[in-house]
């Protein structure tokens, strides 16, 4: 999903910084924490009977455009 792509992108940034011996900022760590929180929320509350993922996808698509 979109969240996994966002998480992978942030992790790649941090990995590259680490390889260059650059410091990881608090903002970057905070962003990863936010994404992790969203993933936890979705995975703990989703069921076949609700449409949490559909609502989330709709929300992020509206925010992108």
Number of C-alpha atoms within 10 A of each C-alpha: 8 11 15 12 10 14 18 13 13 16 15 12 14 19 14 11 13 12 9 9 9 11 9 13 9 9 9 14 13 11 14 19 13 13 16 14 12 13 15 12 12 13 12 8 11 13 11 6 6 10 11 16 15 9 11 15 14 11 11 12 11 9 8 6 5
